[in-house]
Amino acid sequence: MIWIAVAFCVFAVIGSTAFATARAWRLWKTIRSTASAANYEVNRVMSAADAAEKRSVSLTAGTERLSTAITHLQGSLQDLAVIRAAADEPRRLLASIRGLVPRK
């Protein structure tokens, strides 16, 4: 009878050790796959951040070009206003002369 109790204890120890080992192995595989997936996602986020940084740099350069173009446009509009004012002087003179000449 004692041998049955000893065999049961040995079987219980071996069985529980095998069960714990199998669970530990499954845990190790889960941790490894989770770490791999997390590493992949971190790399994906980092590449997206690099792309966003490059876009923001190009956007900043584009904004500077736009600012320069707007300044140039404002200067051109001021020049156009001066030219229009200069062109209006002869037109007004011509209109006043036309007013003096009788019409048919």
Buried (B, 14 or more C-beta within 10 A) or exposed (E): EEEEEEEEEEEEEEEEEEEEEEEEEEEEEEEEEEEEEEEEEEEEEEEEEEEEEEEEEEEEEEEEEEEEEEEEEEEEEEEEEEEEEEEEEEEEEEEEEEEEEEEE
